[in-house]
């Protein structure tokens, strides 16, 4: 809707605005908001998308640093990110591996 990270910034802006308007601490507003299921889900999704983006970028960045890139070497070089993508974004990881293998063959 707003783009990656912008929703979190919007929530922070609203929290600050409410805290200032009612002369309460931001932590008090955060405590009330954190109990709302919609806010919890929104923040969970934001964390997921940020982590996914970070893992994908790490895989691509590592690929460019390897002298003789192979899937195994890539996997060992980005172990944490590779495992996270394998668990949470397997379709993207498999598509990446297929396109990577096509480039190695040709």
PDB file as gemmi writes it, atoms N, CA and C in Angstrom:
CRYST1    1.000    1.000    1.000  90.00  90.00  90.00 P 1                      
ATOM      1  N   UNK A   1       0.818  -1.181   0.000  1.00  0.00           N  
ATOM      2  CA  UNK A   1       0.000   0.000   0.000  1.00  0.00           C  
ATOM      3  C   UNK A   1       0.871   1.256   0.000  1.00  0.00           C  
ATOM      4  N   UNK A   2       1.717   1.416   1.017  1.00  0.00           N  
ATOM      5  CA  UNK A   2       2.579   2.580   1.076  1.00  0.00           C  
ATOM      6  C   UNK A   2       3.990   2.266   0.616  1.00  0.00           C  
ATOM      7  N   UNK A   3       4.327   1.016   0.469  1.00  0.00           N  
ATOM      8  CA  UNK A   3       5.680   0.635   0.112  1.00  0.00           C  
ATOM      9  C   UNK A   3       6.398   0.087   1.327  1.00  0.00           C  
ATOM     10  N   UNK A   4       7.495  -0.555   1.092  1.00  0.00           N  
ATOM     11  CA  UNK A   4       8.223  -1.223   2.151  1.00  0.00           C  
ATOM     12  C   UNK A   4       8.788  -0.202   3.130  1.00  0.00           C  
ATOM     13  N   UNK A   5       8.453  -0.358   4.402  1.00  0.00           N  
ATOM     14  CA  UNK A   5       8.981   0.513   5.430  1.00  0.00           C  
ATOM     15  C   UNK A   5       8.163   1.765   5.666  1.00  0.00           C  
ATOM     16  N   UNK A   6       7.453   2.228   4.693  1.00  0.00           N  
ATOM     17  CA  UNK A   6       6.690   3.464   4.848  1.00  0.00           C  
ATOM     18  C   UNK A   6       5.519   3.269   5.795  1.00  0.00           C  
ATOM     19  N   UNK A   7       4.937   2.103   5.846  1.00  0.00           N  
ATOM     20  CA  UNK A   7       3.836   1.842   6.759  1.00  0.00           C  
ATOM     21  C   UNK A   7       4.321   1.942   8.193  1.00  0.00           C  
ATOM     22  N   UNK A   8       5.499   1.399   8.469  1.00  0.00           N  
ATOM     23  CA  UNK A   8       6.067   1.492   9.805  1.00  0.00           C  
ATOM     24  C   UNK A   8       6.315   2.956  10.173  1.00  0.00           C  
ATOM     25  N   UNK A   9       6.802   3.739   9.222  1.00  0.00           N  
ATOM     26  CA  UNK A   9       7.016   5.165   9.466  1.00  0.00           C  
ATOM     27  C   UNK A   9       5.696   5.870   9.756  1.00  0.00           C  
ATOM     28  N   UNK A  10       4.657   5.462   9.060  1.00  0.00           N  
ATOM     29  CA  UNK A  10       3.340   6.049   9.272  1.00  0.00           C  
ATOM     30  C   UNK A  10       2.823   5.718  10.670  1.00  0.00           C  
ATOM     31  N   UNK A  11       3.023   4.493  11.104  1.00  0.00           N  
ATOM     32  CA  UNK A  11       2.600   4.100  12.447  1.00  0.00           C  
ATOM     33  C   UNK A  11       3.343   4.926  13.494  1.00  0.00           C  
ATOM     34  N   UNK A  12       4.647   5.095  13.317  1.00  0.00           N  
ATOM     35  CA  UNK A  12       5.435   5.899  14.243  1.00  0.00           C  
ATOM     36  C   UNK A  12       4.944   7.345  14.273  1.00  0.00           C  
ATOM     37  N   UNK A  13       4.595   7.872  13.120  1.00  0.00           N  
ATOM     38  CA  UNK A  13       4.079   9.233  13.040  1.00  0.00           C  
ATOM     39  C   UNK A  13       2.752   9.358  13.785  1.00  0.00           C  
ATOM     40  N   UNK A  14       1.884   8.382  13.618  1.00  0.00           N  
ATOM     41  CA  UNK A  14       0.591   8.401  14.306  1.00  0.00           C  
ATOM     42  C   UNK A  14       0.792   8.275  15.815  1.00  0.00           C  
ATOM     43  N   UNK A  15       1.708   7.388  16.229  1.00  0.00           N  
ATOM     44  CA  UNK A  15       1.988   7.220  17.659  1.00  0.00           C  
ATOM     45  C   UNK A  15       2.484   8.531  18.259  1.00  0.00           C  
ATOM     46  N   UNK A  16       3.406   9.190  17.568  1.00  0.00           N  
ATOM     47  CA  UNK A  16       3.934  10.465  18.047  1.00  0.00           C  
ATOM     48  C   UNK A  16       2.847  11.524  18.111  1.00  0.00           C  
ATOM     49  N   UNK A  17       2.007  11.562  17.098  1.00  0.00           N  
ATOM     50  CA  UNK A  17       0.927  12.543  17.049  1.00  0.00           C  
ATOM     51  C   UNK A  17      -0.060  12.330  18.198  1.00  0.00           C  
ATOM     52  N   UNK A  18      -0.438  11.100  18.437  1.00  0.00           N  
ATOM     53  CA  UNK A  18      -1.375  10.791  19.525  1.00  0.00           C  
ATOM     54  C   UNK A  18      -0.749  11.133  20.876  1.00  0.00           C  
ATOM     55  N   UNK A  19       0.514  10.761  21.049  1.00  0.00           N  
ATOM     56  CA  UNK A  19       1.201  11.042  22.313  1.00  0.00           C  
ATOM     57  C   UNK A  19       1.264  12.537  22.583  1.00  0.00           C  
ATOM     58  N   UNK A  20       1.568  13.311  21.562  1.00  0.00           N  
ATOM     59  CA  UNK A  20       1.629  14.760  21.732  1.00  0.00           C  
ATOM     60  C   UNK A  20       0.249  15.365  21.984  1.00  0.00           C  
ATOM     61  N   UNK A  21      -0.751  14.883  21.282  1.00  0.00           N  
ATOM     62  CA  UNK A  21      -2.102  15.432  21.385  1.00  0.00           C  
ATOM     63  C   UNK A  21      -2.688  15.228  22.779  1.00  0.00           C  
ATOM     64  N   UNK A  22      -2.460  14.035  23.355  1.00  0.00           N  
ATOM     65  CA  UNK A  22      -3.044  13.721  24.658  1.00  0.00           C  
ATOM     66  C   UNK A  22      -2.040  13.833  25.804  1.00  0.00           C  
ATOM     67  N   UNK A  23      -0.843  14.343  25.506  1.00  0.00           N  
ATOM     68  CA  UNK A  23       0.192  14.567  26.506  1.00  0.00           C  
ATOM     69  C   UNK A  23       0.511  13.286  27.303  1.00  0.00           C  
ATOM     70  N   UNK A  24       0.753  12.209  26.558  1.00  0.00           N  
ATOM     71  CA  UNK A  24       1.163  10.937  27.158  1.00  0.00           C  
ATOM     72  C   UNK A  24       2.460  10.490  26.493  1.00  0.00           C  
ATOM     73  N   UNK A  25       3.085   9.487  27.080  1.00  0.00           N  
ATOM     74  CA  UNK A  25       4.331   8.972  26.528  1.00  0.00           C  
ATOM     75  C   UNK A  25       4.050   8.114  25.293  1.00  0.00           C  
ATOM     76  N   UNK A  26       5.025   8.108  24.384  1.00  0.00           N  
ATOM     77  CA  UNK A  26       4.881   7.273  23.183  1.00  0.00           C  
ATOM     78  C   UNK A  26       4.778   5.801  23.560  1.00  0.00           C  
ATOM     79  N   UNK A  27       5.493   5.408  24.610  1.00  0.00           N  
ATOM     80  CA  UNK A  27       5.457   4.010  25.061  1.00  0.00           C  
ATOM     81  C   UNK A  27       4.068   3.571  25.488  1.00  0.00           C  
ATOM     82  N   UNK A  28       3.317   4.507  26.100  1.00  0.00           N  
ATOM     83  CA  UNK A  28       1.949   4.179  26.506  1.00  0.00           C  
ATOM     84  C   UNK A  28       1.059   3.942  25.281  1.00  0.00           C  
ATOM     85  N   UNK A  29       1.226   4.780  24.276  1.00  0.00           N  
ATOM     86  CA  UNK A  29       0.451   4.616  23.040  1.00  0.00           C  
ATOM     87  C   UNK A  29       0.859   3.307  22.358  1.00  0.00           C  
ATOM     88  N   UNK A  30       2.165   3.034  22.322  1.00  0.00           N  
ATOM     89  CA  UNK A  30       2.656   1.789  21.715  1.00  0.00           C  
ATOM     90  C   UNK A  30       2.073   0.568  22.426  1.00  0.00           C  
ATOM     91  N   UNK A  31       1.970   0.643  23.738  1.00  0.00           N  
ATOM     92  CA  UNK A  31       1.446  -0.485  24.505  1.00  0.00           C  
ATOM     93  C   UNK A  31      -0.006  -0.770  24.131  1.00  0.00           C  
ATOM     94  N   UNK A  32      -0.779   0.272  23.966  1.00  0.00           N  
ATOM     95  CA  UNK A  32      -2.181   0.097  23.569  1.00  0.00           C  
ATOM     96  C   UNK A  32      -2.256  -0.460  22.148  1.00  0.00           C  
ATOM     97  N   UNK A  33      -1.460   0.117  21.243  1.00  0.00           N  
ATOM     98  CA  UNK A  33      -1.493  -0.331  19.846  1.00  0.00           C  
ATOM     99  C   UNK A  33      -0.993  -1.761  19.691  1.00  0.00           C  
ATOM    100  N   UNK A  34       0.005  -2.137  20.488  1.00  0.00           N  
ATOM    101  CA  UNK A  34       0.575  -3.478  20.329  1.00  0.00           C  
ATOM    102  C   UNK A  34      -0.422  -4.572  20.704  1.00  0.00           C  
ATOM    103  N   UNK A  35      -1.468  -4.216  21.428  1.00  0.00           N  
ATOM    104  CA  UNK A  35      -2.497  -5.188  21.758  1.00  0.00           C  
ATOM    105  C   UNK A  35      -3.528  -5.377  20.658  1.00  0.00           C  
ATOM    106  N   UNK A  36      -3.474  -4.550  19.650  1.00  0.00           N  
ATOM    107  CA  UNK A  36      -4.439  -4.638  18.551  1.00  0.00           C  
ATOM    108  C   UNK A  36      -3.951  -5.650  17.520  1.00  0.00           C  
ATOM    109  N   UNK A  37      -4.774  -6.629  17.178  1.00  0.00           N  
ATOM    110  CA  UNK A  37      -4.355  -7.669  16.229  1.00  0.00           C  
ATOM    111  C   UNK A  37      -3.950  -7.133  14.854  1.00  0.00           C  
ATOM    112  N   UNK A  38      -4.610  -6.091  14.394  1.00  0.00           N  
ATOM    113  CA  UNK A  38      -4.300  -5.538  13.073  1.00  0.00           C  
ATOM    114  C   UNK A  38      -2.884  -4.957  13.060  1.00  0.00           C  
ATOM    115  N   UNK A  39      -2.525  -4.244  14.111  1.00  0.00           N  
ATOM    116  CA  UNK A  39      -1.195  -3.642  14.203  1.00  0.00           C  
ATOM    117  C   UNK A  39      -0.137  -4.731  14.328  1.00  0.00           C  
ATOM    118  N   UNK A  40      -0.435  -5.753  15.124  1.00  0.00           N  
ATOM    119  CA  UNK A  40       0.515  -6.870  15.271  1.00  0.00           C  
ATOM    120  C   UNK A  40       0.790  -7.525  13.919  1.00  0.00           C  
ATOM    121  N   UNK A  41      -0.264  -7.790  13.176  1.00  0.00           N  
ATOM    122  CA  UNK A  41      -0.115  -8.437  11.868  1.00  0.00           C  
ATOM    123  C   UNK A  41       0.628  -7.540  10.893  1.00  0.00           C  
ATOM    124  N   UNK A  42       0.325  -6.267  10.907  1.00  0.00           N  
ATOM    125  CA  UNK A  42       0.991  -5.314  10.022  1.00  0.00           C  
ATOM    126  C   UNK A  42       2.483  -5.269  10.317  1.00  0.00           C  
ATOM    127  N   UNK A  43       2.850  -5.196  11.565  1.00  0.00           N  
ATOM    128  CA  UNK A  43       4.265  -5.162  11.936  1.00  0.00           C  
ATOM    129  C   UNK A  43       4.967  -6.477  11.613  1.00  0.00           C  
ATOM    130  N   UNK A  44       4.262  -7.587  11.787  1.00  0.00           N  
ATOM    131  CA  UNK A  44       4.841  -8.894  11.443  1.00  0.00           C  
ATOM    132  C   UNK A  44       5.132  -8.965   9.951  1.00  0.00           C  
ATOM    133  N   UNK A  45       4.205  -8.481   9.146  1.00  0.00           N  
ATOM    134  CA  UNK A  45       4.415  -8.479   7.695  1.00  0.00           C  
ATOM    135  C   UNK A  45       5.563  -7.563   7.292  1.00  0.00           C  
ATOM    136  N   UNK A  46       5.667  -6.415   7.931  1.00  0.00           N  
ATOM    137  CA  UNK A  46       6.761  -5.486   7.632  1.00  0.00           C  
ATOM    138  C   UNK A  46       8.096  -6.151   7.929  1.00  0.00           C  
ATOM    139  N   UNK A  47       8.201  -6.816   9.084  1.00  0.00           N  
ATOM    140  CA  UNK A  47       9.448  -7.511   9.424  1.00  0.00           C  
ATOM    141  C   UNK A  47       9.757  -8.606   8.413  1.00  0.00           C  
ATOM    142  N   UNK A  48       8.724  -9.350   8.001  1.00  0.00           N  
ATOM    143  CA  UNK A  48       8.910 -10.421   7.021  1.00  0.00           C  
ATOM    144  C   UNK A  48       9.434  -9.864   5.702  1.00  0.00           C  
ATOM    145  N   UNK A  49       8.823  -8.815   5.171  1.00  0.00           N  
ATOM    146  CA  UNK A  49       9.235  -8.262   3.884  1.00  0.00           C  
ATOM    147  C   UNK A  49      10.633  -7.661   3.951  1.00  0.00           C  
ATOM    148  N   UNK A  50      10.956  -7.027   5.074  1.00  0.00           N  
ATOM    149  CA  UNK A  50      12.314  -6.494   5.218  1.00  0.00           C  
ATOM    150  C   UNK A  50      13.346  -7.608   5.256  1.00  0.00           C  
ATOM    151  N   UNK A  51      13.042  -8.662   6.012  1.00  0.00           N  
ATOM    152  CA  UNK A  51      13.974  -9.780   6.107  1.00  0.00           C  
ATOM    153  C   UNK A  51      14.133 -10.467   4.746  1.00  0.00           C  
ATOM    154  N   UNK A  52      13.040 -10.638   4.039  1.00  0.00           N  
ATOM    155  CA  UNK A  52      13.095 -11.265   2.717  1.00  0.00           C  
ATOM    156  C   UNK A  52      13.936 -10.436   1.757  1.00  0.00           C  
ATOM    157  N   UNK A  53      13.737  -9.131   1.769  1.00  0.00           N  
ATOM    158  CA  UNK A  53      14.500  -8.250   0.892  1.00  0.00           C  
ATOM    159  C   UNK A  53      15.991  -8.308   1.241  1.00  0.00           C  
ATOM    160  N   UNK A  54      16.300  -8.308   2.514  1.00  0.00           N  
ATOM    161  CA  UNK A  54      17.697  -8.378   2.954  1.00  0.00           C  
ATOM    162  C   UNK A  54      18.336  -9.693   2.520  1.00  0.00           C  
ATOM    163  N   UNK A  55      17.630 -10.795   2.678  1.00  0.00           N  
ATOM    164  CA  UNK A  55      18.169 -12.101   2.305  1.00  0.00           C  
ATOM    165  C   UNK A  55      18.389 -12.200   0.794  1.00  0.00           C  
ATOM    166  N   UNK A  56      17.442 -11.703   0.017  1.00  0.00           N  
ATOM    167  CA  UNK A  56      17.597 -11.732  -1.445  1.00  0.00           C  
ATOM    168  C   UNK A  56      18.789 -10.890  -1.892  1.00  0.00           C  
ATOM    169  N   UNK A  57      18.921  -9.712  -1.305  1.00  0.00           N  
ATOM    170  CA  UNK A  57      20.045  -8.842  -1.668  1.00  0.00           C  
ATOM    171  C   UNK A  57      21.382  -9.462  -1.282  1.00  0.00           C  
ATOM    172  N   UNK A  58      21.434 -10.122  -0.126  1.00  0.00           N  
ATOM    173  CA  UNK A  58      22.681 -10.765   0.316  1.00  0.00           C  
ATOM    174  C   UNK A  58      23.074 -11.875  -0.645  1.00  0.00           C  
ATOM    175  N   UNK A  59      22.098 -12.630  -1.119  1.00  0.00           N  
ATOM    176  CA  UNK A  59      22.371 -13.710  -2.074  1.00  0.00           C  
ATOM    177  C   UNK A  59      22.943 -13.149  -3.372  1.00  0.00           C  
ATOM    178  N   UNK A  60      22.347 -12.115  -3.881  1.00  0.00           N  
ATOM    179  CA  UNK A  60      22.807 -11.513  -5.135  1.00  0.00           C  
ATOM    180  C   UNK A  60      24.172 -10.853  -4.958  1.00  0.00           C  
ATOM    181  N   UNK A  61      24.362 -10.149  -3.853  1.00  0.00           N  
ATOM    182  CA  UNK A  61      25.647  -9.494  -3.608  1.00  0.00           C  
ATOM    183  C   UNK A  61      26.768 -10.516  -3.483  1.00  0.00           C  
ATOM    184  N   UNK A  62      26.498 -11.615  -2.815  1.00  0.00           N  
ATOM    185  CA  UNK A  62      27.506 -12.664  -2.657  1.00  0.00           C  
ATOM    186  C   UNK A  62      27.812 -13.311  -3.995  1.00  0.00           C  
ATOM    187  N   UNK A  63      26.826 -13.468  -4.825  1.00  0.00           N  
ATOM    188  CA  UNK A  63      27.020 -14.066  -6.139  1.00  0.00           C  
ATOM    189  C   UNK A  63      28.055 -13.284  -6.942  1.00  0.00           C  
ATOM    190  N   UNK A  64      28.003 -11.961  -6.844  1.00  0.00           N  
ATOM    191  CA  UNK A  64      28.945 -11.140  -7.597  1.00  0.00           C  
ATOM    192  C   UNK A  64      30.362 -11.165  -7.018  1.00  0.00           C  
ATOM    193  N   UNK A  65      30.515 -11.581  -5.767  1.00  0.00           N  
ATOM    194  CA  UNK A  65      31.849 -11.598  -5.155  1.00  0.00           C  
ATOM    195  C   UNK A  65      32.579 -12.926  -5.356  1.00  0.00           C  
ATOM    196  N   UNK A  66      31.864 -13.956  -5.749  1.00  0.00           N  
ATOM    197  CA  UNK A  66      32.486 -15.274  -5.914  1.00  0.00           C  
ATOM    198  C   UNK A  66      33.222 -15.354  -7.254  1.00  0.00           C  
ATOM    199  N   UNK A  67      34.441 -15.907  -7.218  1.00  0.00           N  
ATOM    200  CA  UNK A  67      35.213 -16.034  -8.460  1.00  0.00           C  
ATOM    201  C   UNK A  67      34.630 -17.111  -9.358  1.00  0.00           C  
ATOM    202  N   UNK A  68      34.362 -18.268  -8.796  1.00  0.00           N  
ATOM    203  CA  UNK A  68      33.738 -19.359  -9.553  1.00  0.00           C  
ATOM    204  C   UNK A  68      32.435 -19.728  -8.845  1.00  0.00           C  
ATOM    205  N   UNK A  69      31.357 -19.053  -9.177  1.00  0.00           N  
ATOM    206  CA  UNK A  69      30.108 -19.262  -8.445  1.00  0.00           C  
ATOM    207  C   UNK A  69      29.468 -20.616  -8.730  1.00  0.00           C  
ATOM    208  N   UNK A  70      29.092 -21.281  -7.679  1.00  0.00           N  
ATOM    209  CA  UNK A  70      28.288 -22.493  -7.750  1.00  0.00           C  
ATOM    210  C   UNK A  70      27.188 -22.362  -6.702  1.00  0.00           C  
ATOM    211  N   UNK A  71      26.146 -23.149  -6.846  1.00  0.00           N  
ATOM    212  CA  UNK A  71      25.051 -23.098  -5.876  1.00  0.00           C  
ATOM    213  C   UNK A  71      25.556 -23.491  -4.495  1.00  0.00           C  
ATOM    214  N   UNK A  72      26.390 -24.508  -4.416  1.00  0.00           N  
ATOM    215  CA  UNK A  72      26.908 -24.964  -3.125  1.00  0.00           C  
ATOM    216  C   UNK A  72      27.742 -23.881  -2.456  1.00  0.00           C  
ATOM    217  N   UNK A  73      28.625 -23.258  -3.203  1.00  0.00           N  
ATOM    218  CA  UNK A  73      29.453 -22.197  -2.651  1.00  0.00           C  
ATOM    219  C   UNK A  73      28.605 -20.994  -2.230  1.00  0.00           C  
ATOM    220  N   UNK A  74      27.613 -20.696  -3.022  1.00  0.00           N  
ATOM    221  CA  UNK A  74      26.699 -19.606  -2.682  1.00  0.00           C  
ATOM    222  C   UNK A  74      25.955 -19.927  -1.391  1.00  0.00           C  
ATOM    223  N   UNK A  75      25.530 -21.168  -1.261  1.00  0.00           N  
ATOM    224  CA  UNK A  75      24.804 -21.594  -0.067  1.00  0.00           C  
ATOM    225  C   UNK A  75      25.672 -21.486   1.183  1.00  0.00           C  
ATOM    226  N   UNK A  76      26.926 -21.910   1.072  1.00  0.00           N  
ATOM    227  CA  UNK A  76      27.821 -21.836   2.226  1.00  0.00           C  
ATOM    228  C   UNK A  76      28.224 -20.398   2.541  1.00  0.00           C  
ATOM    229  N   UNK A  77      28.315 -19.561   1.537  1.00  0.00           N  
ATOM    230  CA  UNK A  77      28.723 -18.173   1.757  1.00  0.00           C  
ATOM    231  C   UNK A  77      27.627 -17.338   2.402  1.00  0.00           C  
ATOM    232  N   UNK A  78      26.391 -17.654   2.103  1.00  0.00           N  
ATOM    233  CA  UNK A  78      25.253 -16.914   2.671  1.00  0.00           C  
ATOM    234  C   UNK A  78      24.351 -17.868   3.424  1.00  0.00           C  
ATOM    235  N   UNK A  79      24.939 -18.605   4.327  1.00  0.00           N  
ATOM    236  CA  UNK A  79      24.221 -19.685   5.007  1.00  0.00           C  
ATOM    237  C   UNK A  79      22.933 -19.212   5.676  1.00  0.00           C  
ATOM    238  N   UNK A  80      23.011 -18.168   6.488  1.00  0.00           N  
ATOM    239  CA  UNK A  80      21.841 -17.705   7.228  1.00  0.00           C  
ATOM    240  C   UNK A  80      20.740 -17.237   6.283  1.00  0.00           C  
ATOM    241  N   UNK A  81      21.102 -16.437   5.304  1.00  0.00           N  
ATOM    242  CA  UNK A  81      20.107 -15.915   4.370  1.00  0.00           C  
ATOM    243  C   UNK A  81      19.532 -17.023   3.486  1.00  0.00           C  
ATOM    244  N   UNK A  82      20.400 -17.930   3.056  1.00  0.00           N  
ATOM    245  CA  UNK A  82      19.955 -19.041   2.211  1.00  0.00           C  
ATOM    246  C   UNK A  82      18.934 -19.895   2.955  1.00  0.00           C  
ATOM    247  N   UNK A  83      19.229 -20.216   4.215  1.00  0.00           N  
ATOM    248  CA  UNK A  83      18.309 -21.040   5.013  1.00  0.00           C  
ATOM    249  C   UNK A  83      16.997 -20.306   5.238  1.00  0.00           C  
ATOM    250  N   UNK A  84      17.071 -18.989   5.505  1.00  0.00           N  
ATOM    251  CA  UNK A  84      15.842 -18.232   5.710  1.00  0.00           C  
ATOM    252  C   UNK A  84      14.986 -18.254   4.454  1.00  0.00           C  
ATOM    253  N   UNK A  85      15.599 -18.035   3.299  1.00  0.00           N  
ATOM    254  CA  UNK A  85      14.841 -18.081   2.050  1.00  0.00           C  
ATOM    255  C   UNK A  85      14.292 -19.476   1.792  1.00  0.00           C  
ATOM    256  N   UNK A  86      15.062 -20.497   2.127  1.00  0.00           N  
ATOM    257  CA  UNK A  86      14.607 -21.872   1.929  1.00  0.00           C  
ATOM    258  C   UNK A  86      13.359 -22.147   2.772  1.00  0.00           C  
ATOM    259  N   UNK A  87      13.325 -21.625   3.983  1.00  0.00           N  
ATOM    260  CA  UNK A  87      12.185 -21.860   4.869  1.00  0.00           C  
ATOM    261  C   UNK A  87      10.984 -20.988   4.526  1.00  0.00           C  
ATOM    262  N   UNK A  88      11.221 -19.726   4.143  1.00  0.00           N  
ATOM    263  CA  UNK A  88      10.133 -18.763   4.031  1.00  0.00           C  
ATOM    264  C   UNK A  88       9.809 -18.314   2.614  1.00  0.00           C  
ATOM    265  N   UNK A  89      10.714 -18.494   1.666  1.00  0.00           N  
ATOM    266  CA  UNK A  89      10.505 -17.980   0.308  1.00  0.00           C  
ATOM    267  C   UNK A  89      11.101 -18.953  -0.708  1.00  0.00           C  
ATOM    268  N   UNK A  90      10.703 -20.212  -0.596  1.00  0.00           N  
ATOM    269  CA  UNK A  90      11.303 -21.270  -1.402  1.00  0.00           C  
ATOM    270  C   UNK A  90      11.071 -21.066  -2.898  1.00  0.00           C  
ATOM    271  N   UNK A  91       9.926 -20.551  -3.273  1.00  0.00           N  
ATOM    272  CA  UNK A  91       9.636 -20.352  -4.696  1.00  0.00           C  
ATOM    273  C   UNK A  91      10.624 -19.370  -5.321  1.00  0.00           C  
ATOM    274  N   UNK A  92      10.888 -18.283  -4.631  1.00  0.00           N  
ATOM    275  CA  UNK A  92      11.840 -17.294  -5.145  1.00  0.00           C  
ATOM    276  C   UNK A  92      13.246 -17.881  -5.186  1.00  0.00           C  
ATOM    277  N   UNK A  93      13.627 -18.618  -4.153  1.00  0.00           N  
ATOM    278  CA  UNK A  93      14.951 -19.229  -4.112  1.00  0.00           C  
ATOM    279  C   UNK A  93      15.126 -20.221  -5.257  1.00  0.00           C  
ATOM    280  N   UNK A  94      14.126 -21.037  -5.505  1.00  0.00           N  
ATOM    281  CA  UNK A  94      14.212 -21.998  -6.604  1.00  0.00           C  
ATOM    282  C   UNK A  94      14.261 -21.304  -7.962  1.00  0.00           C  
ATOM    283  N   UNK A  95      13.493 -20.246  -8.125  1.00  0.00           N  
ATOM    284  CA  UNK A  95      13.537 -19.487  -9.380  1.00  0.00           C  
ATOM    285  C   UNK A  95      14.906 -18.857  -9.569  1.00  0.00           C  
ATOM    286  N   UNK A  96      15.478 -18.346  -8.482  1.00  0.00           N  
ATOM    287  CA  UNK A  96      16.814 -17.757  -8.542  1.00  0.00           C  
ATOM    288  C   UNK A  96      17.838 -18.816  -8.943  1.00  0.00           C  
ATOM    289  N   UNK A  97      17.738 -19.989  -8.334  1.00  0.00           N  
ATOM    290  CA  UNK A  97      18.693 -21.061  -8.651  1.00  0.00           C  
ATOM    291  C   UNK A  97      18.551 -21.510 -10.100  1.00  0.00           C  
ATOM    292  N   UNK A  98      17.317 -21.615 -10.591  1.00  0.00           N  
ATOM    293  CA  UNK A  98      17.110 -22.030 -11.984  1.00  0.00           C  
ATOM    294  C   UNK A  98      17.699 -21.012 -12.958  1.00  0.00           C  
ATOM    295  N   UNK A  99      17.466 -19.744 -12.706  1.00  0.00           N  
ATOM    296  CA  UNK A  99      18.015 -18.721 -13.606  1.00  0.00           C  
ATOM    297  C   UNK A  99      19.530 -18.673 -13.490  1.00  0.00           C  
ATOM    298  N   UNK A 100      20.053 -18.913 -12.306  1.00  0.00           N  
ATOM    299  CA  UNK A 100      21.492 -18.943 -12.089  1.00  0.00           C  
ATOM    300  C   UNK A 100      22.122 -20.105 -12.841  1.00  0.00           C  
ATOM    301  N   UNK A 101      21.483 -21.276 -12.770  1.00  0.00           N  
ATOM    302  CA  UNK A 101      22.020 -22.447 -13.473  1.00  0.00           C  
ATOM    303  C   UNK A 101      21.959 -22.268 -14.978  1.00  0.00           C  
ATOM    304  N   UNK A 102      20.932 -21.602 -15.495  1.00  0.00           N  
ATOM    305  CA  UNK A 102      20.853 -21.351 -16.929  1.00  0.00           C  
ATOM    306  C   UNK A 102      22.019 -20.474 -17.383  1.00  0.00           C  
ATOM    307  N   UNK A 103      22.378 -19.486 -16.570  1.00  0.00           N  
ATOM    308  CA  UNK A 103      23.494 -18.614 -16.928  1.00  0.00           C  
ATOM    309  C   UNK A 103      24.806 -19.366 -16.915  1.00  0.00           C  
ATOM    310  N   UNK A 104      24.951 -20.358 -16.017  1.00  0.00           N  
ATOM    311  CA  UNK A 104      26.183 -21.137 -15.968  1.00  0.00           C  
ATOM    312  C   UNK A 104      26.328 -22.058 -17.163  1.00  0.00           C  
ATOM    313  N   UNK A 105      25.201 -22.583 -17.645  1.00  0.00           N  
ATOM    314  CA  UNK A 105      25.213 -23.514 -18.771  1.00  0.00           C  
ATOM    315  C   UNK A 105      25.540 -22.788 -20.067  1.00  0.00           C  
ATOM    316  N   UNK A 106      25.001 -21.588 -20.255  1.00  0.00           N  
ATOM    317  CA  UNK A 106      25.194 -20.884 -21.526  1.00  0.00           C  
ATOM    318  C   UNK A 106      26.395 -20.013 -21.511  1.00  0.00           C  
TER     319      UNK A 106                                                      
END                                                                             
